[in-house]
Amino acid sequence: MVQLHEKYGPQGLSILAFPCNQFGGQEPGTEAEIKTFAEGYGVKFDMFSKIKVNGNDAHPLWNFLKSKQGGTLGNFIKWNFTKFVVDKTGNPVARYSPQTNPIPTIEKDLQKYL
């Protein structure tokens, strides 16, 4: 994602990261600790507050994304690093599993929307 941000940010790509600790306790730190950790990997895109993406108290944005781009096994996020592509008008147009390699798969699809 860092490479995509560097390459396509000047063309209008915005990458938004939402930390979530609902998956095996992988992000237990404070928002500042998570941001510092991510910056160690070259992350310079927007990092938002820690949220919940599943359950009754899931953030409304994630409920919207899941309703428009449902998962293979159900309308929930299965693991951290699930990725969505949202077009310039705010419509979710693609969803990718945590295992999807952003390059080349997501990169190829992004070209349609930039």
ABEGO torsion letter per residue (X at the ends): XAAAAAAAAAAGBBBBBBBBAABGGABABBAAAAAAAAAAAGBABBBBBBBBABEAABBAAAAAAAAABBBAAEBBBABBGBBBBBBAAGBBABBBBAABBAOAAAAAAAAAAX
